[in-house]
Amino acid sequence: QELAMPGKDWRYDSHGGRSRLQATEMMPVAKAWAMSSMLL
């Protein structure tokens, strides 16, 4: 699960790491989220 922080463009991934959301990352992130939600 990912925790989005309001007003900030940082997100904490499931591994506890911080990654900066960028336009180029939106598609891979969306795909990864779709795949992980299928597994759940």
Secondary structure, DSSP 4 states (H G I P E B T S, - for coil): --EEPTT-SEEE-TTS-EEE--HHHHHHHHHHHHHHHHH-
